[in-house]
């Protein structure tokens, strides 16, 4: 998967697309925090 993000279908390196895909694939910090809070609450109530 790592190399497939670097090259387009023609085989040329596409840095702009690689950065865009990585940015879109990243979970926002606020969502990560919310998930952690929900997990802590869930574990407290079994």
mmCIF entry with sequence, helices, sheets and N, C-alpha, C, O atoms, coordinates in Angstrom:
data_MODEL
# 
_entry.id   MODEL 
# 
_entity.id                         1 
_entity.type                       polymer 
_entity.pdbx_number_of_molecules   1 
# 
_entity_poly.entity_id                      1 
_entity_poly.type                           'polypeptide(L)' 
_entity_poly.nstd_linkage                   no 
_entity_poly.nstd_monomer                   no 
_entity_poly.pdbx_seq_one_letter_code       
;(UNK)(UNK)(UNK)(UNK)(UNK)(UNK)(UNK)(UNK)(UNK)(UNK)(UNK)(UNK)(UNK)(UNK)(UNK)(UNK)
(UNK)(UNK)(UNK)(UNK)(UNK)(UNK)(UNK)(UNK)(UNK)(UNK)(UNK)(UNK)(UNK)(UNK)(UNK)(UNK)
(UNK)(UNK)(UNK)(UNK)(UNK)(UNK)(UNK)(UNK)(UNK)(UNK)(UNK)(UNK)(UNK)(UNK)
;
_entity_poly.pdbx_seq_one_letter_code_can   XXXXXXXXXXXXXXXXXXXXXXXXXXXXXXXXXXXXXXXXXXXXXX 
_entity_poly.pdbx_strand_id                 A 
# 
loop_
_entity_poly_seq.entity_id 
_entity_poly_seq.num 
_entity_poly_seq.mon_id 
_entity_poly_seq.hetero 
1 1  UNK n 
1 2  UNK n 
1 3  UNK n 
1 4  UNK n 
1 5  UNK n 
1 6  UNK n 
1 7  UNK n 
1 8  UNK n 
1 9  UNK n 
1 10 UNK n 
1 11 UNK n 
1 12 UNK n 
1 13 UNK n 
1 14 UNK n 
1 15 UNK n 
1 16 UNK n 
1 17 UNK n 
1 18 UNK n 
1 19 UNK n 
1 20 UNK n 
1 21 UNK n 
1 22 UNK n 
1 23 UNK n 
1 24 UNK n 
1 25 UNK n 
1 26 UNK n 
1 27 UNK n 
1 28 UNK n 
1 29 UNK n 
1 30 UNK n 
1 31 UNK n 
1 32 UNK n 
1 33 UNK n 
1 34 UNK n 
1 35 UNK n 
1 36 UNK n 
1 37 UNK n 
1 38 UNK n 
1 39 UNK n 
1 40 UNK n 
1 41 UNK n 
1 42 UNK n 
1 43 UNK n 
1 44 UNK n 
1 45 UNK n 
1 46 UNK n 
# 
_struct_asym.id          A 
_struct_asym.entity_id   1 
# 
loop_
_struct_conf.conf_type_id 
_struct_conf.id 
_struct_conf.pdbx_PDB_helix_id 
_struct_conf.beg_label_comp_id 
_struct_conf.beg_label_asym_id 
_struct_conf.beg_label_seq_id 
_struct_conf.pdbx_beg_PDB_ins_code 
_struct_conf.end_label_comp_id 
_struct_conf.end_label_asym_id 
_struct_conf.end_label_seq_id 
_struct_conf.pdbx_end_PDB_ins_code 
_struct_conf.beg_auth_comp_id 
_struct_conf.beg_auth_asym_id 
_struct_conf.beg_auth_seq_id 
_struct_conf.end_auth_comp_id 
_struct_conf.end_auth_asym_id 
_struct_conf.end_auth_seq_id 
_struct_conf.pdbx_PDB_helix_class 
_struct_conf.details 
_struct_conf.pdbx_PDB_helix_length 
HELX_P HELX_P1 AA1 UNK A 2  ? UNK A 6  ? UNK A 2  UNK A 6  1 ? 5  
HELX_P HELX_P2 AA2 UNK A 15 ? UNK A 25 ? UNK A 15 UNK A 25 1 ? 11 
HELX_P HELX_P3 AA3 UNK A 29 ? UNK A 44 ? UNK A 29 UNK A 44 1 ? 16 
# 
_struct_conf_type.id          HELX_P 
_struct_conf_type.criteria    ? 
_struct_conf_type.reference   ? 
# 
loop_
_atom_site.group_PDB 
_atom_site.id 
_atom_site.type_symbol 
_atom_site.label_atom_id 
_atom_site.label_alt_id 
_atom_site.label_comp_id 
_atom_site.label_asym_id 
_atom_site.label_entity_id 
_atom_site.label_seq_id 
_atom_site.pdbx_PDB_ins_code 
_atom_site.Cartn_x 
_atom_site.Cartn_y 
_atom_site.Cartn_z 
_atom_site.occupancy 
_atom_site.B_iso_or_equiv 
_atom_site.pdbx_formal_charge 
_atom_site.auth_seq_id 
_atom_site.auth_comp_id 
_atom_site.auth_asym_id 
_atom_site.auth_atom_id 
_atom_site.pdbx_PDB_model_num 
ATOM 1   N N  . UNK A 1 1  ? 0.830   -1.201 0.000   1.00 0.00 ? 1  UNK A N  1 
ATOM 2   C CA . UNK A 1 1  ? 0.000   0.000  0.000   1.00 0.00 ? 1  UNK A CA 1 
ATOM 3   C C  . UNK A 1 1  ? 0.864   1.249  0.000   1.00 0.00 ? 1  UNK A C  1 
ATOM 4   O O  . UNK A 1 1  ? 0.511   2.248  -0.628  1.00 0.00 ? 1  UNK A O  1 
ATOM 5   N N  . UNK A 1 2  ? 1.974   1.204  0.686   1.00 0.00 ? 2  UNK A N  1 
ATOM 6   C CA . UNK A 1 2  ? 2.855   2.377  0.798   1.00 0.00 ? 2  UNK A CA 1 
ATOM 7   C C  . UNK A 1 2  ? 3.273   2.898  -0.574  1.00 0.00 ? 2  UNK A C  1 
ATOM 8   O O  . UNK A 1 2  ? 3.172   4.097  -0.833  1.00 0.00 ? 2  UNK A O  1 
ATOM 9   N N  . UNK A 1 3  ? 3.737   2.023  -1.449  1.00 0.00 ? 3  UNK A N  1 
ATOM 10  C CA . UNK A 1 3  ? 4.188   2.458  -2.770  1.00 0.00 ? 3  UNK A CA 1 
ATOM 11  C C  . UNK A 1 3  ? 3.034   2.824  -3.696  1.00 0.00 ? 3  UNK A C  1 
ATOM 12  O O  . UNK A 1 3  ? 3.203   3.638  -4.604  1.00 0.00 ? 3  UNK A O  1 
ATOM 13  N N  . UNK A 1 4  ? 1.867   2.232  -3.477  1.00 0.00 ? 4  UNK A N  1 
ATOM 14  C CA . UNK A 1 4  ? 0.740   2.522  -4.362  1.00 0.00 ? 4  UNK A CA 1 
ATOM 15  C C  . UNK A 1 4  ? 0.265   3.965  -4.209  1.00 0.00 ? 4  UNK A C  1 
ATOM 16  O O  . UNK A 1 4  ? -0.341  4.506  -5.133  1.00 0.00 ? 4  UNK A O  1 
ATOM 17  N N  . UNK A 1 5  ? 0.524   4.600  -3.069  1.00 0.00 ? 5  UNK A N  1 
ATOM 18  C CA . UNK A 1 5  ? 0.138   5.996  -2.877  1.00 0.00 ? 5  UNK A CA 1 
ATOM 19  C C  . UNK A 1 5  ? 1.096   6.950  -3.579  1.00 0.00 ? 5  UNK A C  1 
ATOM 20  O O  . UNK A 1 5  ? 0.725   8.082  -3.891  1.00 0.00 ? 5  UNK A O  1 
ATOM 21  N N  . UNK A 1 6  ? 2.300   6.511  -3.826  1.00 0.00 ? 6  UNK A N  1 
ATOM 22  C CA . UNK A 1 6  ? 3.317   7.386  -4.409  1.00 0.00 ? 6  UNK A CA 1 
ATOM 23  C C  . UNK A 1 6  ? 3.192   7.536  -5.916  1.00 0.00 ? 6  UNK A C  1 
ATOM 24  O O  . UNK A 1 6  ? 3.626   8.544  -6.474  1.00 0.00 ? 6  UNK A O  1 
ATOM 25  N N  . UNK A 1 7  ? 2.605   6.549  -6.583  1.00 0.00 ? 7  UNK A N  1 
ATOM 26  C CA . UNK A 1 7  ? 2.601   6.544  -8.044  1.00 0.00 ? 7  UNK A CA 1 
ATOM 27  C C  . UNK A 1 7  ? 1.175   6.495  -8.582  1.00 0.00 ? 7  UNK A C  1 
ATOM 28  O O  . UNK A 1 7  ? 0.309   5.821  -8.024  1.00 0.00 ? 7  UNK A O  1 
ATOM 29  N N  . UNK A 1 8  ? 0.947   7.216  -9.670  1.00 0.00 ? 8  UNK A N  1 
ATOM 30  C CA . UNK A 1 8  ? -0.370  7.190  -10.300 1.00 0.00 ? 8  UNK A CA 1 
ATOM 31  C C  . UNK A 1 8  ? -0.486  5.987  -11.222 1.00 0.00 ? 8  UNK A C  1 
ATOM 32  O O  . UNK A 1 8  ? 0.433   5.171  -11.301 1.00 0.00 ? 8  UNK A O  1 
ATOM 33  N N  . UNK A 1 9  ? -1.605  5.873  -11.916 1.00 0.00 ? 9  UNK A N  1 
ATOM 34  C CA . UNK A 1 9  ? -1.836  4.694  -12.760 1.00 0.00 ? 9  UNK A CA 1 
ATOM 35  C C  . UNK A 1 9  ? -0.882  4.616  -13.952 1.00 0.00 ? 9  UNK A C  1 
ATOM 36  O O  . UNK A 1 9  ? -0.703  3.542  -14.526 1.00 0.00 ? 9  UNK A O  1 
ATOM 37  N N  . UNK A 1 10 ? -0.270  5.737  -14.331 1.00 0.00 ? 10 UNK A N  1 
ATOM 38  C CA . UNK A 1 10 ? 0.696   5.746  -15.427 1.00 0.00 ? 10 UNK A CA 1 
ATOM 39  C C  . UNK A 1 10 ? 2.097   5.375  -14.963 1.00 0.00 ? 10 UNK A C  1 
ATOM 40  O O  . UNK A 1 10 ? 2.999   5.204  -15.784 1.00 0.00 ? 10 UNK A O  1 
ATOM 41  N N  . UNK A 1 11 ? 2.285   5.250  -13.657 1.00 0.00 ? 11 UNK A N  1 
ATOM 42  C CA . UNK A 1 11 ? 3.584   4.883  -13.114 1.00 0.00 ? 11 UNK A CA 1 
ATOM 43  C C  . UNK A 1 11 ? 4.452   6.058  -12.713 1.00 0.00 ? 11 UNK A C  1 
ATOM 44  O O  . UNK A 1 11 ? 5.593   5.874  -12.289 1.00 0.00 ? 11 UNK A O  1 
ATOM 45  N N  . UNK A 1 12 ? 3.924   7.264  -12.843 1.00 0.00 ? 12 UNK A N  1 
ATOM 46  C CA . UNK A 1 12 ? 4.686   8.462  -12.460 1.00 0.00 ? 12 UNK A CA 1 
ATOM 47  C C  . UNK A 1 12 ? 4.390   8.843  -11.013 1.00 0.00 ? 12 UNK A C  1 
ATOM 48  O O  . UNK A 1 12 ? 3.291   8.605  -10.512 1.00 0.00 ? 12 UNK A O  1 
ATOM 49  N N  . UNK A 1 13 ? 5.361   9.425  -10.360 1.00 0.00 ? 13 UNK A N  1 
ATOM 50  C CA . UNK A 1 13 ? 5.211   9.841  -8.973  1.00 0.00 ? 13 UNK A CA 1 
ATOM 51  C C  . UNK A 1 13 ? 4.256   11.023 -8.897  1.00 0.00 ? 13 UNK A C  1 
ATOM 52  O O  . UNK A 1 13 ? 4.382   11.982 -9.659  1.00 0.00 ? 13 UNK A O  1 
ATOM 53  N N  . UNK A 1 14 ? 3.294   10.951 -7.969  1.00 0.00 ? 14 UNK A N  1 
ATOM 54  C CA . UNK A 1 14 ? 2.284   11.996 -7.812  1.00 0.00 ? 14 UNK A CA 1 
ATOM 55  C C  . UNK A 1 14 ? 2.271   12.429 -6.345  1.00 0.00 ? 14 UNK A C  1 
ATOM 56  O O  . UNK A 1 14 ? 1.510   11.890 -5.541  1.00 0.00 ? 14 UNK A O  1 
ATOM 57  N N  . UNK A 1 15 ? 3.118   13.405 -6.001  1.00 0.00 ? 15 UNK A N  1 
ATOM 58  C CA . UNK A 1 15 ? 3.273   13.851 -4.618  1.00 0.00 ? 15 UNK A CA 1 
ATOM 59  C C  . UNK A 1 15 ? 2.017   14.531 -4.079  1.00 0.00 ? 15 UNK A C  1 
ATOM 60  O O  . UNK A 1 15 ? 1.683   14.376 -2.904  1.00 0.00 ? 15 UNK A O  1 
ATOM 61  N N  . UNK A 1 16 ? 1.321   15.280 -4.929  1.00 0.00 ? 16 UNK A N  1 
ATOM 62  C CA . UNK A 1 16 ? 0.121   15.994 -4.488  1.00 0.00 ? 16 UNK A CA 1 
ATOM 63  C C  . UNK A 1 16 ? -0.971  15.001 -4.090  1.00 0.00 ? 16 UNK A C  1 
ATOM 64  O O  . UNK A 1 16 ? -1.595  15.155 -3.040  1.00 0.00 ? 16 UNK A O  1 
ATOM 65  N N  . UNK A 1 17 ? -1.198  14.011 -4.901  1.00 0.00 ? 17 UNK A N  1 
ATOM 66  C CA . UNK A 1 17 ? -2.213  13.005 -4.596  1.00 0.00 ? 17 UNK A CA 1 
ATOM 67  C C  . UNK A 1 17 ? -1.832  12.213 -3.348  1.00 0.00 ? 17 UNK A C  1 
ATOM 68  O O  . UNK A 1 17 ? -2.694  11.895 -2.528  1.00 0.00 ? 17 UNK A O  1 
ATOM 69  N N  . UNK A 1 18 ? -0.564  11.898 -3.202  1.00 0.00 ? 18 UNK A N  1 
ATOM 70  C CA . UNK A 1 18 ? -0.102  11.150 -2.029  1.00 0.00 ? 18 UNK A CA 1 
ATOM 71  C C  . UNK A 1 18 ? -0.386  11.925 -0.750  1.00 0.00 ? 18 UNK A C  1 
ATOM 72  O O  . UNK A 1 18 ? -0.892  11.361 0.220   1.00 0.00 ? 18 UNK A O  1 
ATOM 73  N N  . UNK A 1 19 ? -0.059  13.227 -0.742  1.00 0.00 ? 19 UNK A N  1 
ATOM 74  C CA . UNK A 1 19 ? -0.323  14.053 0.447   1.00 0.00 ? 19 UNK A CA 1 
ATOM 75  C C  . UNK A 1 19 ? -1.813  14.167 0.729   1.00 0.00 ? 19 UNK A C  1 
ATOM 76  O O  . UNK A 1 19 ? -2.229  14.120 1.886   1.00 0.00 ? 19 UNK A O  1 
ATOM 77  N N  . UNK A 1 20 ? -2.622  14.315 -0.317  1.00 0.00 ? 20 UNK A N  1 
ATOM 78  C CA . UNK A 1 20 ? -4.068  14.454 -0.147  1.00 0.00 ? 20 UNK A CA 1 
ATOM 79  C C  . UNK A 1 20 ? -4.689  13.179 0.427   1.00 0.00 ? 20 UNK A C  1 
ATOM 80  O O  . UNK A 1 20 ? -5.551  13.236 1.304   1.00 0.00 ? 20 UNK A O  1 
ATOM 81  N N  . UNK A 1 21 ? -4.243  12.046 -0.072  1.00 0.00 ? 21 UNK A N  1 
ATOM 82  C CA . UNK A 1 21 ? -4.775  10.771 0.423   1.00 0.00 ? 21 UNK A CA 1 
ATOM 83  C C  . UNK A 1 21 ? -4.379  10.566 1.876   1.00 0.00 ? 21 UNK A C  1 
ATOM 84  O O  . UNK A 1 21 ? -5.201  10.143 2.689   1.00 0.00 ? 21 UNK A O  1 
ATOM 85  N N  . UNK A 1 22 ? -3.134  10.861 2.209   1.00 0.00 ? 22 UNK A N  1 
ATOM 86  C CA . UNK A 1 22 ? -2.693  10.700 3.599   1.00 0.00 ? 22 UNK A CA 1 
ATOM 87  C C  . UNK A 1 22 ? -3.452  11.642 4.541   1.00 0.00 ? 22 UNK A C  1 
ATOM 88  O O  . UNK A 1 22 ? -3.809  11.247 5.651   1.00 0.00 ? 22 UNK A O  1 
ATOM 89  N N  . UNK A 1 23 ? -3.698  12.866 4.113   1.00 0.00 ? 23 UNK A N  1 
ATOM 90  C CA . UNK A 1 23 ? -4.426  13.828 4.949   1.00 0.00 ? 23 UNK A CA 1 
ATOM 91  C C  . UNK A 1 23 ? -5.877  13.398 5.138   1.00 0.00 ? 23 UNK A C  1 
ATOM 92  O O  . UNK A 1 23 ? -6.428  13.534 6.230   1.00 0.00 ? 23 UNK A O  1 
ATOM 93  N N  . UNK A 1 24 ? -6.498  12.881 4.080   1.00 0.00 ? 24 UNK A N  1 
ATOM 94  C CA . UNK A 1 24 ? -7.892  12.448 4.167   1.00 0.00 ? 24 UNK A CA 1 
ATOM 95  C C  . UNK A 1 24 ? -8.025  11.181 5.000   1.00 0.00 ? 24 UNK A C  1 
ATOM 96  O O  . UNK A 1 24 ? -9.068  10.954 5.613   1.00 0.00 ? 24 UNK A O  1 
ATOM 97  N N  . UNK A 1 25 ? -7.002  10.364 5.032   1.00 0.00 ? 25 UNK A N  1 
ATOM 98  C CA . UNK A 1 25 ? -7.030  9.103  5.755   1.00 0.00 ? 25 UNK A CA 1 
ATOM 99  C C  . UNK A 1 25 ? -6.776  9.286  7.252   1.00 0.00 ? 25 UNK A C  1 
ATOM 100 O O  . UNK A 1 25 ? -6.999  8.358  8.029   1.00 0.00 ? 25 UNK A O  1 
ATOM 101 N N  . UNK A 1 26 ? -6.319  10.450 7.660   1.00 0.00 ? 26 UNK A N  1 
ATOM 102 C CA . UNK A 1 26 ? -5.965  10.720 9.046   1.00 0.00 ? 26 UNK A CA 1 
ATOM 103 C C  . UNK A 1 26 ? -7.208  11.073 9.863   1.00 0.00 ? 26 UNK A C  1 
ATOM 104 O O  . UNK A 1 26 ? -8.006  11.912 9.445   1.00 0.00 ? 26 UNK A O  1 
ATOM 105 N N  . UNK A 1 27 ? -7.375  10.437 11.026  1.00 0.00 ? 27 UNK A N  1 
ATOM 106 C CA . UNK A 1 27 ? -8.503  10.733 11.915  1.00 0.00 ? 27 UNK A CA 1 
ATOM 107 C C  . UNK A 1 27 ? -8.235  12.042 12.645  1.00 0.00 ? 27 UNK A C  1 
ATOM 108 O O  . UNK A 1 27 ? -7.168  12.203 13.238  1.00 0.00 ? 27 UNK A O  1 
ATOM 109 N N  . UNK A 1 28 ? -9.178  12.984 12.617  1.00 0.00 ? 28 UNK A N  1 
ATOM 110 C CA . UNK A 1 28 ? -8.995  14.252 13.326  1.00 0.00 ? 28 UNK A CA 1 
ATOM 111 C C  . UNK A 1 28 ? -8.795  14.033 14.823  1.00 0.00 ? 28 UNK A C  1 
ATOM 112 O O  . UNK A 1 28 ? -9.342  13.093 15.400  1.00 0.00 ? 28 UNK A O  1 
ATOM 113 N N  . UNK A 1 29 ? -8.018  14.896 15.438  1.00 0.00 ? 29 UNK A N  1 
ATOM 114 C CA . UNK A 1 29 ? -7.668  14.773 16.856  1.00 0.00 ? 29 UNK A CA 1 
ATOM 115 C C  . UNK A 1 29 ? -8.910  14.766 17.745  1.00 0.00 ? 29 UNK A C  1 
ATOM 116 O O  . UNK A 1 29 ? -8.975  14.003 18.708  1.00 0.00 ? 29 UNK A O  1 
ATOM 117 N N  . UNK A 1 30 ? -9.890  15.605 17.434  1.00 0.00 ? 30 UNK A N  1 
ATOM 118 C CA . UNK A 1 30 ? -11.104 15.685 18.250  1.00 0.00 ? 30 UNK A CA 1 
ATOM 119 C C  . UNK A 1 30 ? -11.863 14.364 18.246  1.00 0.00 ? 30 UNK A C  1 
ATOM 120 O O  . UNK A 1 30 ? -12.412 13.955 19.269  1.00 0.00 ? 30 UNK A O  1 
ATOM 121 N N  . UNK A 1 31 ? -11.895 13.702 17.106  1.00 0.00 ? 31 UNK A N  1 
ATOM 122 C CA . UNK A 1 31 ? -12.587 12.414 17.007  1.00 0.00 ? 31 UNK A CA 1 
ATOM 123 C C  . UNK A 1 31 ? -11.848 11.358 17.818  1.00 0.00 ? 31 UNK A C  1 
ATOM 124 O O  . UNK A 1 31 ? -12.471 10.543 18.499  1.00 0.00 ? 31 UNK A O  1 
ATOM 125 N N  . UNK A 1 32 ? -10.527 11.373 17.745  1.00 0.00 ? 32 UNK A N  1 
ATOM 126 C CA . UNK A 1 32 ? -9.728  10.417 18.525  1.00 0.00 ? 32 UNK A CA 1 
ATOM 127 C C  . UNK A 1 32 ? -9.970  10.600 20.014  1.00 0.00 ? 32 UNK A C  1 
ATOM 128 O O  . UNK A 1 32 ? -10.106 9.622  20.749  1.00 0.00 ? 32 UNK A O  1 
ATOM 129 N N  . UNK A 1 33 ? -10.025 11.850 20.461  1.00 0.00 ? 33 UNK A N  1 
ATOM 130 C CA . UNK A 1 33 ? -10.294 12.131 21.871  1.00 0.00 ? 33 UNK A CA 1 
ATOM 131 C C  . UNK A 1 33 ? -11.680 11.630 22.276  1.00 0.00 ? 33 UNK A C  1 
ATOM 132 O O  . UNK A 1 33 ? -11.836 11.028 23.338  1.00 0.00 ? 33 UNK A O  1 
ATOM 133 N N  . UNK A 1 34 ? -12.672 11.873 21.445  1.00 0.00 ? 34 UNK A N  1 
ATOM 134 C CA . UNK A 1 34 ? -14.035 11.437 21.730  1.00 0.00 ? 34 UNK A CA 1 
ATOM 135 C C  . UNK A 1 34 ? -14.109 9.919  21.846  1.00 0.00 ? 34 UNK A C  1 
ATOM 136 O O  . UNK A 1 34 ? -14.772 9.398  22.742  1.00 0.00 ? 34 UNK A O  1 
ATOM 137 N N  . UNK A 1 35 ? -13.445 9.219  20.962  1.00 0.00 ? 35 UNK A N  1 
ATOM 138 C CA . UNK A 1 35 ? -13.435 7.752  21.004  1.00 0.00 ? 35 UNK A CA 1 
ATOM 139 C C  . UNK A 1 35 ? -12.809 7.258  22.303  1.00 0.00 ? 35 UNK A C  1 
ATOM 140 O O  . UNK A 1 35 ? -13.315 6.320  22.920  1.00 0.00 ? 35 UNK A O  1 
ATOM 141 N N  . UNK A 1 36 ? -11.715 7.883  22.719  1.00 0.00 ? 36 UNK A N  1 
ATOM 142 C CA . UNK A 1 36 ? -11.067 7.491  23.977  1.00 0.00 ? 36 UNK A CA 1 
ATOM 143 C C  . UNK A 1 36 ? -11.996 7.722  25.167  1.00 0.00 ? 36 UNK A C  1 
ATOM 144 O O  . UNK A 1 36 ? -12.048 6.890  26.073  1.00 0.00 ? 36 UNK A O  1 
ATOM 145 N N  . UNK A 1 37 ? -12.722 8.824  25.182  1.00 0.00 ? 37 UNK A N  1 
ATOM 146 C CA . UNK A 1 37 ? -13.651 9.121  26.277  1.00 0.00 ? 37 UNK A CA 1 
ATOM 147 C C  . UNK A 1 37 ? -14.770 8.088  26.293  1.00 0.00 ? 37 UNK A C  1 
ATOM 148 O O  . UNK A 1 37 ? -15.135 7.592  27.359  1.00 0.00 ? 37 UNK A O  1 
ATOM 149 N N  . UNK A 1 38 ? -15.314 7.759  25.140  1.00 0.00 ? 38 UNK A N  1 
ATOM 150 C CA . UNK A 1 38 ? -16.388 6.757  25.067  1.00 0.00 ? 38 UNK A CA 1 
ATOM 151 C C  . UNK A 1 38 ? -15.887 5.401  25.554  1.00 0.00 ? 38 UNK A C  1 
ATOM 152 O O  . UNK A 1 38 ? -16.610 4.698  26.259  1.00 0.00 ? 38 UNK A O  1 
ATOM 153 N N  . UNK A 1 39 ? -14.669 5.023  25.192  1.00 0.00 ? 39 UNK A N  1 
ATOM 154 C CA . UNK A 1 39 ? -14.092 3.760  25.648  1.00 0.00 ? 39 UNK A CA 1 
ATOM 155 C C  . UNK A 1 39 ? -13.934 3.739  27.161  1.00 0.00 ? 39 UNK A C  1 
ATOM 156 O O  . UNK A 1 39 ? -14.215 2.721  27.793  1.00 0.00 ? 39 UNK A O  1 
ATOM 157 N N  . UNK A 1 40 ? -13.485 4.852  27.760  1.00 0.00 ? 40 UNK A N  1 
ATOM 158 C CA . UNK A 1 40 ? -13.314 4.919  29.214  1.00 0.00 ? 40 UNK A CA 1 
ATOM 159 C C  . UNK A 1 40 ? -14.654 4.821  29.931  1.00 0.00 ? 40 UNK A C  1 
ATOM 160 O O  . UNK A 1 40 ? -14.777 4.125  30.939  1.00 0.00 ? 40 UNK A O  1 
ATOM 161 N N  . UNK A 1 41 ? -15.657 5.522  29.407  1.00 0.00 ? 41 UNK A N  1 
ATOM 162 C CA . UNK A 1 41 ? -16.990 5.461  30.014  1.00 0.00 ? 41 UNK A CA 1 
ATOM 163 C C  . UNK A 1 41 ? -17.557 4.048  29.903  1.00 0.00 ? 41 UNK A C  1 
ATOM 164 O O  . UNK A 1 41 ? -18.134 3.529  30.859  1.00 0.00 ? 41 UNK A O  1 
ATOM 165 N N  . UNK A 1 42 ? -17.393 3.434  28.743  1.00 0.00 ? 42 UNK A N  1 
ATOM 166 C CA . UNK A 1 42 ? -17.905 2.073  28.534  1.00 0.00 ? 42 UNK A CA 1 
ATOM 167 C C  . UNK A 1 42 ? -17.234 1.075  29.460  1.00 0.00 ? 42 UNK A C  1 
ATOM 168 O O  . UNK A 1 42 ? -17.895 0.196  30.014  1.00 0.00 ? 42 UNK A O  1 
ATOM 169 N N  . UNK A 1 43 ? -15.932 1.204  29.632  1.00 0.00 ? 43 UNK A N  1 
ATOM 170 C CA . UNK A 1 43 ? -15.247 0.254  30.508  1.00 0.00 ? 43 UNK A CA 1 
ATOM 171 C C  . UNK A 1 43 ? -15.625 0.472  31.970  1.00 0.00 ? 43 UNK A C  1 
ATOM 172 O O  . UNK A 1 43 ? -15.613 -0.478 32.753  1.00 0.00 ? 43 UNK A O  1 
ATOM 173 N N  . UNK A 1 44 ? -15.960 1.698  32.352  1.00 0.00 ? 44 UNK A N  1 
ATOM 174 C CA . UNK A 1 44 ? -16.377 1.970  33.734  1.00 0.00 ? 44 UNK A CA 1 
ATOM 175 C C  . UNK A 1 44 ? -17.721 1.341  34.048  1.00 0.00 ? 44 UNK A C  1 
ATOM 176 O O  . UNK A 1 44 ? -17.979 0.957  35.189  1.00 0.00 ? 44 UNK A O  1 
ATOM 177 N N  . UNK A 1 45 ? -18.581 1.231  33.039  1.00 0.00 ? 45 UNK A N  1 
ATOM 178 C CA . UNK A 1 45 ? -19.914 0.649  33.240  1.00 0.00 ? 45 UNK A CA 1 
ATOM 179 C C  . UNK A 1 45 ? -20.017 -0.791 32.780  1.00 0.00 ? 45 UNK A C  1 
ATOM 180 O O  . UNK A 1 45 ? -21.100 -1.375 32.775  1.00 0.00 ? 45 UNK A O  1 
ATOM 181 N N  . UNK A 1 46 ? -18.884 -1.362 32.392  1.00 0.00 ? 46 UNK A N  1 
ATOM 182 C CA . UNK A 1 46 ? -18.842 -2.779 32.022  1.00 0.00 ? 46 UNK A CA 1 
ATOM 183 C C  . UNK A 1 46 ? -19.433 -3.021 30.685  1.00 0.00 ? 46 UNK A C  1 
ATOM 184 O O  . UNK A 1 46 ? -19.475 -4.162 30.225  1.00 0.00 ? 46 UNK A O  1 
# 
